[in-house]
Amino acid sequence: MTLSNEKSIEISKLIALLNEDRALILEQIDKGEWSELRKDLASLERELGHLLTIAAEKFN
């Protein structure tokens, strides 16, 4: 496996882990957790989702 393939795999793993974190944030928001931060966390979740979509398209 070449170095660029190894980096691509690592980036794909990172994207997957960040997507799991994004899903956790969304799940907690939906459960009513962190109600005082709901608006900011929802905005963060949307931005992170958008960023991860772009990253996944570039590296896959």
Long-range contacts (C-beta under 8 A, 24 or more apart in sequence): 8-59, 11-55, 11-59, 12-56, 12-59, 12-60, 15-52, 15-55, 15-56, 15-59, 18-48, 18-52, 19-49, 19-52, 21-48, 22-48, 22-49, 22-52
